[in-house]
Amino acid sequence: MDPDIALFVDVIRAGSLAGGAREWRLSPAMVSKRMARLETRLGVRLLHRTTRRLNLTEAGARFHEEVAPMVAGLRAAEARVSRIAAGPSGPLRVTAPTSFGRLCVAPHLPAFLDRHPAVQLQIDLTDHLVDLAVERVDLAIRIGAAQVAGPGAHRFATNRRVLCASPDYLARAGVPKTIAALSDHRLIAAAGQLPWRLTGATVSGESCVATNSSELVRELALGGAGIALRSLWDVDDALTDGRLVRILPDHEGSATIGIWGLHAPAGAPAAVKALIAHLGQCWSGASWMT
């Protein structure tokens, strides 16, 4: 931006050389000198100067009409760039569990990117534990038992898990009234998920279908294959519309299982803090958080 042109615009807006001088913290004599320099460069007189008044010449009025919007636009652009530079920016690598990332993280990323356009987001969905230092991950969203408290761990919420089955399965097999009655039912769980540790009880057994996929467990439960222990964030929609029915509501998954955001304990970059705050705000109103 040409400083003399910007000063010219501000002088006109202020209504006097003295007014422009105050805004720019210059002396009136220096402002007058710079206006004269601009006129010399353009080869045209822009201002009629008197001791009391400041009037634009015809050429000055036309020039001001053209350059004032340009100066305003450049200043607005500079302000936007400065805000971006001062806010979260740069690469941000995130990992999240496959199902949770698809259902609960991905829908909220467009709004995050709109709010922080200088962030270069990379998100990897995996159900394997990732070493943050080795893989150079900035933020890992994990679902698991209580993590070591410290500056590198942020607990979003308890991961509430409930027992559920399809109406079709319950119509065929009956509704269990006690934990002990589950031994007479088909259970569905991914590898490593049994036994189920519930509030006040532990349920042992084998899954009626062997699988390494938690998403397949959900589909089997929806299809009437048996009873599953599922996270509310995963089945809340199916419970709401009746495709699944909650059973034994006095027994939920252990409250020690939480939804966590983990980052390097040395401190989180601004982009990590911004994403944690954004997701926390988005999830605060979710039905599965209640």
Buried (B, 14 or more C-beta within 10 A) or exposed (E): EEEBBBBBBBBBEBEBBBBBBBEBEBEBEEBBEBBBEBBEEBEBBBBEEEEEEBEBBEBBEEBBEEBBEBBEEBEEEEEEEEEBEEBBBEEBBBBBBBBBBEBBBEEBBEEBEEEBEBBEBEBBBEBEEBEBEEEEBBBBBBBBEEBEEEEBBBEBBBBBBBBBBBEBBBEEBEBBEEBEEBEEBBBBBBEEBBEBBBEEBEBEBEBBBEBEBBBBBBEBBBEBBBBBBBBBBBBBEBBEEEBBBBBBEEBBBBEEBBBBBBBBEEEBBBBBBBBBEBBBEBBEEEEBBE
